[in-house]
Amino acid sequence: MHALTVLRKKRFVRFLLVGALNTFFGYACFAAFLYAGLHYILALLAATVIGVAFNFKTIGALVFDSRANHLIFRFVACYGVVYAVNALLLTAFQAGGLHSPLVGQAVLVLPMAIFSYTLNRRYVFLHG
């Protein structure tokens, strides 16, 4: 196997491991905000805002070997896109009859993780 392919696979494995930690953190925040009475869109927004700071450091350092703090602006922009797509899909689930935002968000965890990785790799951590 080509060395570059091995490195890419390792990076993606690191992303999955760090992503599991970040997902647990973000989903726990989302659930806590829901149980506190926030509408699912606001709960998702609050969890995303809190998660961005946490995720920037873990994804940057542990996945892409980057400690470049100036990339936070691109990172926030990417997570804005991820949030918008996630919110639209949760709303579609609600309209389609899946009335549990916790279940809907659980279904979206993996697709949103892959989407997030793709955006971060292509637009944020270009040299990582």
C-alpha positions in Angstrom: 0.0 0.0 0.0 1.3 3.5 -0.9 2.6 5.5 2.1 0.3 8.4 1.4 -2.8 6.1 1.4 -1.6 4.7 4.8 -1.3 8.2 6.2 -4.7 9.2 5.0 -6.3 6.1 6.5 -4.5 6.8 9.8 -5.8 10.4 9.8 -9.3 9.2 9.2 -9.0 6.7 12.0 -7.7 9.4 14.3 -10.7 11.5 13.1 -13.1 8.7 14.0 -11.6 8.3 17.4 -11.5 12.0 18.2 -14.9 12.3 16.5 -16.3 9.7 18.9 -15.2 11.8 21.9 -16.5 15.0 20.2 -19.8 13.4 19.3 -20.3 12.1 22.8 -19.6 15.6 24.2 -21.8 17.4 21.6 -24.7 14.9 21.8 -24.6 15.1 25.6 -24.9 18.9 25.4 -27.7 18.6 22.8 -29.6 16.2 25.1 -29.1 18.4 28.2 -30.4 21.4 26.3 -33.4 19.5 25.1 -34.2 18.2 28.6 -33.8 21.8 29.9 -36.7 22.7 27.6 -35.0 24.3 24.6 -36.5 23.8 21.2 -34.5 21.2 19.2 -33.1 23.9 16.8 -31.9 26.1 19.7 -30.5 23.0 21.5 -28.6 22.1 18.4 -27.3 25.6 18.0 -26.1 25.8 21.6 -24.5 22.4 21.4 -22.8 23.4 18.2 -21.4 26.6 19.6 -20.0 24.9 22.7 -18.7 22.0 20.6 -16.9 24.2 18.1 -14.4 25.4 20.7 -13.9 21.9 22.0 -13.7 20.3 18.6 -11.3 22.9 17.1 -8.5 22.0 19.4 -9.1 18.2 19.4 -9.6 17.9 15.6 -6.8 20.4 14.8 -4.2 18.9 17.1 -5.0 15.2 17.2 -6.3 14.6 13.7 -4.6 17.2 11.4 -1.5 17.9 13.5 -2.3 21.6 13.5 -2.1 24.1 16.3 -2.7 27.1 14.0 -5.3 29.2 15.9 -5.9 31.5 12.9 -7.8 28.6 11.3 -10.6 29.0 13.8 -12.5 31.3 11.3 -12.6 28.7 8.6 -13.4 26.1 11.2 -16.4 28.1 12.5 -17.6 28.7 8.9 -17.4 24.9 8.2 -19.4 24.2 11.3 -21.9 26.8 10.3 -22.5 24.8 7.2 -22.6 21.6 9.1 -25.1 23.1 11.6 -27.4 24.4 8.8 -27.5 21.0 7.0 -28.0 19.2 10.3 -30.8 21.6 11.3 -32.5 21.2 7.9 -32.4 17.4 8.2 -33.7 17.4 11.7 -36.6 19.7 10.6 -37.2 17.3 7.6 -37.3 14.4 10.1 -39.8 16.3 12.2 -42.0 17.1 9.2 -41.7 13.4 8.1 -43.1 12.1 11.4 -39.9 11.4 13.4 -40.8 13.5 16.3 -37.9 12.6 18.6 -35.0 15.0 18.0 -32.8 12.7 20.1 -33.5 9.8 17.7 -33.2 12.1 14.6 -29.8 13.4 15.8 -28.6 9.9 16.6 -29.4 9.0 13.0 -27.5 12.0 11.7 -24.3 11.5 13.8 -22.4 9.5 11.3 -23.4 11.4 8.1 -22.6 14.7 9.8 -19.3 13.4 11.0 -18.3 12.4 7.5 -19.5 15.7 6.1 -17.5 17.5 8.8 -14.4 15.6 8.1 -14.7 16.4 4.4 -15.2 20.1 5.0 -12.3 20.3 7.5 -9.9 18.4 5.2 -10.8 20.4 2.1 -11.3 23.9 3.6 -9.7 24.2 7.0 -6.7 22.0 7.6 -5.3 22.1 4.1 -1.8 21.1 5.0 -2.5 18.7 7.8 
